[in-house]
């Protein structure tokens, strides 16, 4: 019986993996479109066209545009912030070391993986109320990562800022433009551009020697 179950379970696992990959493809395409055009301007037909599938096939995974939008928000927002939360370089060392690691990793993810989808979180007022509130919550969780490090640096005297909130707004606004500034770059040139941006943003907080 044990052998029969093992053999029987294998196709199920393959099917589940295939389904998971397909859902991820749909969510990535939807997030890109929502980020590029805004929620109201995107239809399920647009997502289907981006994926070169029929609209009907999307209903197999998501019952509506709202369901797809909510899933895109949850998946991208949680994945992005979790990666920053679990970044080893952002969990040890001085506030300056940790903040720079967060700045660099966030920018790298934005530029290399989600250049279009980043816009999904920038204009939440265009979303329906439920999704708008969830975007606000996810942004708060994300902002809290940076805020805690900046506040710690201020408390220890390592950082000097005019206002923590203003500094964070400047940092997030700059990082949101990174995909535009880095468009067309690759390889070493892209790495250097990301480093320069991180170093420049650190100048907002680091005290002069």
N, C-alpha and C positions, 0 to 999 in steps of 0.2 A: 504493500500500500504506500509506503514511504516513497518508493521509486516512482510510482504512478503520480503521486502528488507533485513531485519535483518536476517531472516531465510536463505535467499539466500546467504547472505554475509558470513555466518559462514563457509560453506565448503571451500569457496575460501580462507579464512584466514588460515584454517587448511592446505590446499594445499601449500600456500605460506610459512607457517612455516616449513612444511616438506621439501620443496624445499630449504629453507634457511639452514636447518640442513644438508641436503645432500651436498650442495655446501661447507659448512664449513668442512665437513668430507673429501671431495675431496681436498680442499686447504691444510688442515692439513697434509694429506698423501703426497701430492706433495711437500710441503715445507720440510717435513722430508727427502724424497728421494733426493731432490735437495741438501739439506744440507749434507747428508751422502755421496753422490756419485759425486756431481757436476752436472751442468746443462747438459753438453754434454752426460753424461753417463746414463741419465734417459730418458726413452721413455714413451709414453702414456700406452703402454702395462705394463710397470713396475708399474705405478700408479694404473692401473686396477687390477693387480695381488695383490698389497698391500691391496686394498679395497675388493678383491674377487668379482669383477664385470666384465662385458665384456668391451672391449675397446670401442665398439659402444655406450655404455651407457654414457661414458664420453663426447662424441660429443654432447649429448643433452644439456650439460651445457657449454662446452668449444669447440670452433671450431678447436683449434690446441694446440700443446705443447707450442708455444709462448704465446698464450692467457692464458693458464693455469699458465705458469710461471709468467707472468705479474700480474695476479690476486693474486697469492701466495705472491709475493713481496709486492704488495700494501696492501693487507689485513694484513699480519704479521707485516710489517714495520709500518703502520699507527696505528694498534691496540697497538703494544708494546710501541711506543713513546707516544701515547695519554694517556696510563695508567700512564706513568711516569709524563707527563705534568699535569695530574689531581690528582696526589698523594698529599693528604692534607699535609703530613709531609714534602714534598719537596717544599711547597709554603709558608711556614712561619717559622720563627726562624732564628737562625744565619746561616751563610754560612756552618759552620761545620755540624750543625744539618741537613740542607737540603741536603748537599752532601752525608752524610752517608745514609740518607733515599733513595736517588736515587741509590746509590751503592747497597744497600741491596735489594731494590725492583727489580732492573734490574737482579741481580743474582738469586733472587727467581724465577722470571719468566723464566729465562734461564734454571734453574735446574729442576723446578717442571713441567713446561708446554711445553717448546720447546727445550729440550736438543739436539736434532738432527737438528731441523730446524734453529738453530742459525747459523750453517755453511753456510746457504744460503747467508748471507751478508758478509762473510769473504773473499771470493775469487771472487769478481765481474768480474775480467778479463776473467773468463771462460764463461760469459754470452754474448748473442748477444748485439750489441751496444745500442739499445733502453733500454733494461732492465738494462744494465750496468750503463747507465746514471741515471736511476731512483733509482737504489740501491745507487749510489753516493749521490743523493739528500736526500734520506731517512736517510742515515748515517750522512749526514751533519746536518739534523734537530735533530737527536738523540744526536750527539756530542755537538751540541749547548746548549742543556740542561745542560750538565755537565760543559761545558766551561764557561757559564755565571756565574755559582755559584763559580767556582774556581777563575775566574777573580775578582769577587766581594770580595771574601775572601782575595785575594792578595791586592786589593785596600784598604781594611779596616785594613790591617795588621794582620788579623787573620791567614792567610796562608803565608807560605814562600816556594817558589818553585824555582828550578833551571830554569825551562822553562815550561810554561803552556802546550804547545803542547806535550812535552815529557811526562809530568805527565799523560795527558789524554791518550796517547798511551799505557803507562804502565797499566793504569786502565782498558782500554778496552781489552787489550791483556789478562790480568789476568782473567777478568770476562768471556771472551770467553772460557777459559779453565775450568771454574767452573763445567760444567756438567761432565767432565772427572774426576776431583778431587773428586766430590761428588757422583760418581757412586756407587750404592750399599747402600748408606746411606738413612735413613728414620727417621721420627719422630723427637725426640729431637736432635739426633745426626746430622741430616741434618740442623736443625735450628742453632745449635751451629757452624757448619762448615761455614754456610753463614755469621753468625755474625763475626766469626774470620777473614774471608776474607775481609769483610767490614772494620773491625777495622785495619787490616793490610794495606789496601789501603789508609785509612785515614792518616797513618803515612807518606805518600808521601807529604802531604800538611800542616798538623797542626804544628804550631810552638811549640817548647818546652816551658813549663811554666817558 
